Amino acid sequence: MFMLNDQADFRTPLEAGDAEILSAEAANEVERFLRHREGHNVTPLVSLPALARKIGVGSIVIKDEGHRLGLGSFKALGGSYAVIRLVLEEASKEFGREVDVSELQNDDVKAVAAKMTFACATDGNHGRSVAMGAQFVGAKCSIFVHSGVSAQRVAAIARYGADMIRVNGNYDDSVHEAARVAEKKGWITVSDTSWPGYERIPRFVMQGYTALLSEALRQMPEPPTHVFVQAGVGGIAATVAGHFSILLGDARPYFVVVDPSRAACLFETARAGHPVKVEHGEATVMAMLECYEPSLVAWRILSRTADAFMAVEDSEAIAAMKLLANPRGSDPAMVAGESGGVGLAALLNLAADKALRDKIGLGPQSRIFLINTEGATDPNLYEELIGATPSEVLSRNMERVAG
């Protein structure tokens, strides 16, 4: 499943509000906020030269977000950032002056946060980020999880002090229920998807993701020529495509949005030319991407900036996980969750098809950028799929490198 972008607004400028939150200045502000977060470190950019040679491209680099803020996912950057922004805004209103992030741990600011309750729906990673942010600022938090979220992922969120609420149905059902209850109780919904009348906070979430791109551009000797990024509701894909388009202009990379075939809401939206909700069928192993309706903000950005849309099968995503855990030649191993290696799965899919390679200009000079969006956020499932625990994968890699 591969399709070129043929939207009428393709390659037109972003709307002003979208451009503002994905600008270089906005990314700098996110990094300034991160310097006040305990445990913040720049995540590694990993090169896979042996794999690049095998598939006939110049280079492959993967930003490994499995190390982000102890959360194990890029989502640590988004929900927490939005929570912090919202607390600072509320404190600024109450005090009649602008309150800076450097004041976040002051008693008077924490007293403001203590009166606030944040809520969201999650497949796992976004909810942990919101819960982590709420705990950091001293606010209350309620997280809505659907019936398909594993007990391990629920426990990982609850560790941050969140009130966990189970919802029958799928991710989209939990999104609607979280918004309904939050409105009724006067809570603040911090969603990573957007809908009519609700865009400002999801934009904050997307702005938070820009930090990983600022880091990656500093880590790369040259900007990439091709980017493959996985999409659930589209937030991370739109952030990458929009931010690179703003920063690099006509020199921006060729951008491919990747869906799970069993939850291909962005692929089908691109096919239809407008946001669509796809039917819920058999669950996908790519749990963090199992979304059936796109974010309106994300689609608005991707319709302008994505070059192509595609979908990958569960078997291809698992194969990419296994390849990262047991790499070729001297390439380092990487622990990637079920949704983490999806960009690599898409690259391998296209690289094996000469017609598609030619269509997107993939060749010996191509510099590929991918994101491992999550580590083993469900360690039991990871071991079941890979046949080894995350620690065993990393231990084998250390022995291989030493040998």
C-alpha positions as CSV (number, residue, x, y, z in Angstrom):
1,M,0.0,0.0,0.0
2,F,1.8,3.1,-1.3
3,M,0.4,6.4,-2.6
4,L,1.9,9.7,-3.6
5,N,0.4,12.9,-2.2
6,D,-2.0,14.4,-4.7
7,Q,-3.8,16.8,-2.4
8,A,-4.7,20.2,-3.8
9,D,-2.8,22.0,-1.0
10,F,0.4,19.9,-1.4
11,R,3.5,22.1,-1.1
12,T,1.5,25.1,-0.1
13,P,2.6,27.1,3.1
14,L,1.5,25.9,6.5
15,E,-1.2,27.8,8.3
16,A,0.2,30.5,10.5
17,G,-0.6,28.8,13.8
18,D,0.8,25.5,12.7
19,A,4.0,27.1,11.4
20,E,4.4,29.0,14.7
21,I,4.4,25.8,16.8
22,L,6.8,24.0,14.5
23,S,9.2,26.9,14.0
24,A,12.9,27.0,15.1
25,E,12.0,29.4,17.8
26,A,9.3,27.1,19.2
27,A,11.8,24.2,19.2
28,N,14.3,26.3,21.1
29,E,11.7,27.0,23.8
30,V,11.0,23.3,24.2
31,E,14.7,22.6,24.7
32,R,14.9,25.4,27.3
33,F,12.0,23.8,29.2
34,L,13.8,20.4,29.0
35,R,16.9,21.8,30.8
36,H,14.6,22.1,33.9
37,R,13.6,18.4,33.7
38,E,15.4,16.0,35.9
39,G,16.9,13.1,34.0
40,H,16.9,14.9,30.7
41,N,19.6,13.8,28.3
42,V,20.0,14.0,24.5
43,T,18.9,10.7,23.0
44,P,21.4,8.8,20.7
45,L,21.4,8.9,17.0
46,V,22.4,5.4,15.8
47,S,24.0,4.7,12.5
48,L,23.5,1.4,10.6
49,P,26.2,1.4,7.9
50,A,26.0,-2.4,7.2
51,L,22.3,-2.3,6.5
52,A,22.7,0.8,4.4
53,R,25.2,-1.0,2.2
54,K,22.9,-4.0,1.9
55,I,19.9,-2.1,0.7
56,G,21.9,0.3,-1.5
57,V,21.6,3.7,0.2
58,G,24.2,6.1,1.4
59,S,23.4,6.0,5.1
60,I,20.7,5.1,7.7
61,V,20.4,6.8,11.0
62,I,17.8,6.2,13.7
63,K,17.0,8.5,16.6
64,D,16.5,6.2,19.5
65,E,13.7,7.6,21.7
66,G,13.7,4.4,23.8
67,H,16.0,6.4,26.2
68,R,13.8,9.6,26.5
69,L,13.4,10.8,30.1
70,G,13.2,7.3,31.6
71,L,9.8,6.9,29.8
72,G,11.0,4.9,26.9
73,S,9.2,6.9,24.2
74,F,9.3,10.1,22.3
75,K,5.9,10.8,23.8
76,A,7.7,11.9,27.0
77,L,8.4,15.2,25.1
78,G,4.8,16.1,24.2
79,G,2.2,15.5,27.0
80,S,4.5,16.6,29.8
81,Y,5.5,19.8,27.9
82,A,1.8,20.7,27.3
83,V,1.0,20.1,31.1
84,I,3.9,22.4,32.1
85,R,2.9,25.1,29.6
86,L,-0.7,25.0,30.9
87,V,0.3,25.3,34.5
88,L,2.6,28.2,33.8
89,E,-0.2,29.9,31.9
90,E,-2.6,29.4,34.8
91,A,-0.1,30.7,37.3
92,S,0.6,33.8,35.1
93,K,-3.1,34.6,35.1
94,E,-3.4,34.2,38.9
95,F,-0.3,36.3,39.6
96,G,-0.8,38.9,37.0
97,R,2.6,38.5,35.5
98,E,4.4,36.0,33.2
99,V,5.7,33.0,35.2
100,D,8.8,31.3,33.8
101,V,9.6,27.6,33.7
102,S,12.4,28.3,36.1
103,E,9.8,29.1,38.8
104,L,7.9,25.8,38.3
105,Q,9.0,24.3,41.6
106,N,8.2,27.4,43.7
107,D,5.6,26.8,46.4
108,D,3.2,29.4,45.0
109,V,3.3,27.9,41.5
110,K,2.9,24.3,42.9
111,A,-0.2,25.6,44.8
112,V,-1.7,26.7,41.5
113,A,-0.9,23.3,39.9
114,A,-2.4,21.4,42.9
115,K,-5.8,22.8,42.0
116,M,-5.6,21.5,38.4
117,T,-6.6,18.1,37.0
118,F,-5.3,16.9,33.7
119,A,-6.9,14.1,31.7
120,C,-6.3,12.2,28.5
121,A,-6.8,8.9,26.6
122,T,-3.9,6.7,25.8
123,D,-2.6,3.5,24.3
124,G,0.2,3.8,26.9
125,N,3.0,6.2,26.0
126,H,1.1,9.5,25.8
127,G,-0.7,8.8,29.1
128,R,2.6,8.2,30.8
129,S,3.9,11.5,29.6
130,V,0.8,13.4,30.8
131,A,1.0,11.6,34.2
132,M,4.7,12.3,34.5
133,G,4.1,16.0,33.8
134,A,1.3,16.2,36.3
135,Q,3.4,14.5,39.0
136,F,6.3,16.9,38.2
137,V,4.2,20.0,38.6
138,G,2.1,18.7,41.5
139,A,-1.2,18.5,39.7
140,K,-3.8,15.7,39.7
141,C,-4.2,13.4,36.7
142,S,-6.9,11.0,35.3
143,I,-5.9,8.7,32.4
144,F,-8.4,6.8,30.3
145,V,-7.3,3.5,28.8
146,H,-9.3,1.3,26.4
147,S,-9.7,-2.5,26.8
148,G,-6.8,-3.3,24.6
149,V,-4.1,-1.6,26.7
150,S,-2.0,-4.2,28.5
151,A,-1.8,-4.5,32.3
152,Q,1.9,-3.7,32.1
153,R,1.2,-0.4,30.3
154,V,-1.5,0.5,32.7
155,A,0.8,-0.2,35.7
156,A,3.5,1.9,34.1
157,I,1.2,4.9,34.0
158,A,-0.2,4.4,37.5
159,R,3.3,4.6,38.9
160,Y,3.2,8.3,38.3
161,G,0.2,8.7,40.6
162,A,-2.5,8.9,37.9
163,D,-6.1,7.7,38.5
164,M,-6.6,5.0,35.9
165,I,-10.1,4.7,34.2
166,R,-10.9,1.7,31.9
167,V,-13.1,2.3,28.9
168,N,-14.8,-0.4,26.8
169,G,-13.9,-0.3,23.1
170,N,-10.8,1.0,21.2
171,Y,-8.5,4.1,21.4
172,D,-11.0,6.4,19.7
173,D,-13.7,5.4,22.2
174,S,-11.4,6.3,25.1
175,V,-10.6,9.7,23.5
176,H,-14.3,10.5,23.3
177,E,-14.9,9.3,26.9
178,A,-12.0,11.3,28.3
179,A,-13.2,14.5,26.6
180,R,-16.7,13.9,27.8
181,V,-15.8,13.3,31.5
182,A,-13.2,16.1,31.5
183,E,-15.7,18.6,30.3
184,K,-18.3,17.5,32.8
185,K,-15.8,17.7,35.7
186,G,-13.9,20.8,34.7
187,W,-10.7,18.9,34.0
188,I,-8.2,19.9,31.3
189,T,-7.9,17.5,28.4
190,V,-4.4,17.1,27.1
191,S,-4.9,15.0,24.0
192,D,-2.3,14.2,21.3
193,T,-5.1,14.2,18.7
194,S,-7.3,17.2,17.7
195,W,-10.9,17.7,16.6
196,P,-13.1,20.7,15.6
197,G,-12.8,23.4,18.3
198,Y,-9.9,21.6,20.1
199,E,-6.5,22.3,18.5
200,R,-4.5,24.6,20.9
201,I,-3.4,21.9,23.4
202,P,-2.6,19.2,20.8
203,R,-0.4,21.9,19.1
204,F,1.5,22.2,22.4
205,V,2.0,18.4,22.4
206,M,3.4,18.5,18.9
207,Q,5.6,21.4,19.7
208,G,7.2,19.2,22.5
209,Y,8.2,16.7,19.9
210,T,10.4,19.2,18.0
211,A,13.2,18.8,20.6
212,L,14.2,15.4,19.2
213,L,14.5,17.0,15.7
214,S,16.7,19.8,17.0
215,E,18.9,17.2,18.6
216,A,19.0,15.0,15.5
217,L,19.9,17.9,13.1
218,R,22.9,18.7,15.4
219,Q,23.9,15.0,15.5
220,M,23.8,14.5,11.7
221,P,26.7,15.6,9.5
222,E,24.2,16.5,6.8
223,P,20.4,16.8,6.8
224,P,18.6,13.7,5.5
225,T,17.3,13.2,2.0
226,H,14.5,10.8,3.0
227,V,12.4,10.4,6.2
228,F,10.1,7.5,7.0
229,V,8.0,8.2,10.2
230,Q,5.2,6.1,11.7
231,A,1.8,7.6,12.3
232,G,-1.0,6.9,14.7
233,V,-3.2,10.0,14.7
234,G,-0.4,11.7,12.9
235,G,1.2,14.0,15.5
236,I,4.8,12.9,15.3
237,A,4.7,12.5,11.5
238,A,3.3,16.0,11.1
239,T,5.8,17.5,13.5
240,V,8.7,16.0,11.6
241,A,7.4,16.9,8.1
242,G,6.3,20.4,9.2
243,H,9.5,21.3,11.1
244,F,11.8,20.0,8.4
245,S,9.8,21.9,5.8
246,I,10.1,25.1,7.7
247,L,13.8,24.8,8.5
248,L,15.1,23.3,5.2
249,G,12.6,24.8,2.7
250,D,13.2,23.5,-0.9
251,A,16.1,21.3,0.5
252,R,13.7,19.4,2.8
253,P,13.8,15.6,2.7
254,Y,11.4,13.3,0.9
255,F,8.8,12.4,3.5
256,V,6.9,9.2,3.8
257,V,4.1,8.7,6.4
258,V,3.7,5.1,7.5
259,D,0.5,3.5,9.0
260,P,-0.2,0.0,10.3
261,S,-2.3,-1.7,7.5
262,R,-5.0,-2.6,10.1
263,A,-5.4,1.0,11.3
264,A,-4.4,3.1,8.2
265,C,-6.4,6.2,9.0
266,L,-3.9,8.6,7.4
267,F,-3.5,6.5,4.3
268,E,-7.2,6.3,3.9
269,T,-7.6,10.0,4.6
270,A,-5.0,10.8,1.9
271,R,-6.9,8.5,-0.5
272,A,-10.2,10.2,0.3
273,G,-8.8,13.7,0.3
274,H,-10.4,14.6,3.7
275,P,-10.3,13.2,7.2
276,V,-12.0,9.8,7.5
277,K,-12.5,7.3,10.3
278,V,-11.6,3.8,9.3
279,E,-13.4,0.7,10.6
280,H,-12.1,-1.1,13.6
281,G,-11.2,-4.7,12.7
282,E,-8.5,-7.1,13.8
283,A,-6.1,-5.4,16.3
284,T,-2.6,-4.6,15.1
285,V,0.5,-5.5,17.1
286,M,1.6,-1.9,16.6
287,A,-0.5,-0.9,19.6
288,M,0.8,2.6,19.9
289,L,-0.3,3.3,16.3
290,E,-3.7,1.7,16.5
291,C,-5.8,4.8,15.8
292,Y,-8.8,4.9,13.5
293,E,-9.2,8.7,13.0
294,P,-6.5,11.3,12.3
295,S,-5.8,14.5,14.2
296,L,-7.2,17.4,12.2
297,V,-4.1,19.5,12.9
298,A,-1.8,16.7,11.8
299,W,-3.7,16.0,8.6
300,R,-3.7,19.7,7.7
301,I,0.1,19.8,8.0
302,L,0.7,16.4,6.3
303,S,-1.6,17.2,3.3
304,R,0.8,20.1,2.6
305,T,4.2,18.5,3.6
306,A,4.1,14.7,3.2
307,D,5.3,13.4,-0.2
308,A,3.8,9.9,0.2
309,F,1.6,7.7,2.4
310,M,2.0,3.9,2.9
311,A,1.0,1.1,5.2
312,V,3.0,-1.9,6.6
313,E,1.8,-5.3,7.8
314,D,2.2,-6.6,11.3
315,S,4.7,-9.2,10.1
316,E,6.9,-6.4,8.6
317,A,6.9,-4.4,11.8
318,I,7.9,-7.5,13.8
319,A,10.7,-8.3,11.3
320,A,12.0,-4.8,11.7
321,M,12.1,-5.2,15.5
322,K,14.0,-8.5,15.1
323,L,16.5,-6.9,12.7
324,L,17.2,-4.1,15.1
325,A,17.6,-6.6,18.0
326,N,19.9,-8.8,15.8
327,P,21.6,-6.4,13.4
328,R,23.7,-7.2,10.4
329,G,27.5,-7.0,10.4
330,S,28.9,-4.5,12.9
331,D,25.7,-2.5,13.2
332,P,24.7,-1.9,16.9
333,A,21.6,-3.6,18.3
334,M,18.6,-1.5,19.3
335,V,15.6,-2.3,21.5
336,A,12.5,-1.2,19.6
337,G,8.9,-1.8,20.6
338,E,6.2,-3.0,18.3
339,S,5.6,0.5,17.0
340,G,9.3,1.6,17.2
341,G,10.7,0.0,14.1
342,V,7.8,0.8,11.7
343,G,9.8,3.5,9.8
344,L,12.5,0.9,9.2
345,A,9.8,-1.6,8.1
346,A,8.6,0.9,5.5
347,L,12.1,1.6,4.2
348,L,12.9,-2.1,3.8
349,N,9.6,-2.6,2.0
350,L,10.3,0.2,-0.5
351,A,14.0,-0.6,-0.9
352,A,13.0,-4.1,-2.2
353,D,10.8,-2.7,-5.0
354,K,12.8,-1.1,-7.9
355,A,9.8,0.8,-9.3
356,L,9.1,2.4,-5.9
357,R,12.8,3.1,-5.3
358,D,12.9,5.0,-8.5
359,K,9.6,6.8,-7.7
360,I,10.9,8.3,-4.5
361,G,14.5,8.7,-5.7
362,L,16.1,6.2,-3.3
363,G,19.7,5.4,-4.2
364,P,23.3,5.3,-3.2
365,Q,23.4,9.0,-2.3
366,S,20.3,8.8,-0.1
367,R,20.6,9.7,3.6
368,I,17.8,8.1,5.6
369,F,16.4,9.4,8.9
370,L,14.2,7.1,11.0
371,I,12.9,7.4,14.6
372,N,12.7,4.5,17.0
373,T,9.6,6.0,18.7
374,E,9.6,3.6,21.6
375,G,11.7,1.0,23.4
376,A,10.2,-2.2,25.0
377,T,7.2,-0.5,26.7
378,D,5.6,-3.9,27.1
379,P,8.6,-6.1,28.1
380,N,6.6,-9.3,28.2
381,L,5.3,-8.8,24.6
382,Y,8.8,-7.8,23.5
383,E,10.2,-11.1,24.8
384,E,7.4,-13.1,23.2
385,L,8.1,-11.5,19.8
386,I,11.9,-11.3,19.9
387,G,12.7,-14.4,21.9
388,A,14.9,-12.4,24.3
389,T,14.4,-9.8,27.0
390,P,15.6,-6.2,26.3
391,S,18.5,-6.7,28.7
392,E,19.5,-9.8,26.9
393,V,19.5,-8.0,23.5
394,L,21.7,-5.3,24.9
395,S,24.0,-7.7,26.7
396,R,24.5,-9.7,23.5
397,N,25.3,-6.5,21.7
398,M,28.0,-5.5,24.2
399,E,29.6,-9.0,23.9
400,R,29.5,-8.7,20.1
401,V,31.1,-5.2,20.1
402,A,33.7,-6.3,22.6
403,G,34.5,-9.4,20.6
